[in-house]
Each structure stands twice: as C-alpha cells, then as structure tokens.
Amino acid sequence: MSVASHSDELLGVGRSLPAFVERAQEDARCRTALGQLGYRKVKVAYARQLRAAVDTDRFHGLGREELWPTMDFVRDWMRAEKKRTRSRVRRTFLGAMLVTVVAGLAFAVAFTAFSAIN
C-alpha cells in the first residue's frame, strides 16, 4: 500500500476522536445553536427552567437540535453575548457622539468665520 493513497486507516475513519476534540466540537455546535436561537429566547428559556427547578444541570432549550449543554455553559454564553452586544452598542454610540462633536465644531468654526466676514 502506498502512503500517497487514501485509505480508511490513514484518514482515521472508524476511530473515535479524542474526548477533548469531541467536547470542543459539541461546544461549538452549542454556541452556534444558541446564537441562532438568540439571546432573548435563550434568556427566557433559561429563566423558565430555573423557576421550574426541573433538572437544573442541563439546559433543555436546545433539545430539538439534540444538544444538552450544561446550565453553566449557557450562563457563560449569555454573559459573553451580553458583553459582546454592549461593546457593539458602545462603539456605535461613541461613533455617533464623535460625529456630533465634529459637526458641532465645524458649525462653530463656520459661524465664527461667517460672522468675522460680516
């Protein structure tokens, strides 16, 4: 057998992946599914599950996708998503504020120049 040929042995087909790789893949699928569901819906489902106090170890909001992340994972995702959203809003606000200040300064300079001419 040639090393250049593709075989199931060389590609690792049939063998399971290491546990940390499988865990990382599952975490990535969970993050994607949570992102598709949206922060508000995840927060509502999370709060509803906490109030019901039914199996507070696993999050049931992604059951349709056959994903069962831990409640800690979902809580951490919500914190990170909230932080990301706040930073995006903050940047937008600061950009708008900068444009407003620059426009105000330009108006003041133009007004001063116009009044100096007259």
MOSUL-V10475 format. One record per pair of residues at least 12 apart in sequence whose C-alpha atoms are under 6 Angstrom apart, sorted by the first residue. I is the first residue (numbers start at 1). GAP is how many residues later the second one is. Records with the same first field share a line. If there is no record, write none. Layout:
# MOSUL-V10475
I->GAP  GAP
This chain:
# MOSUL-V10475
57->13  14
58->12  13
59->12
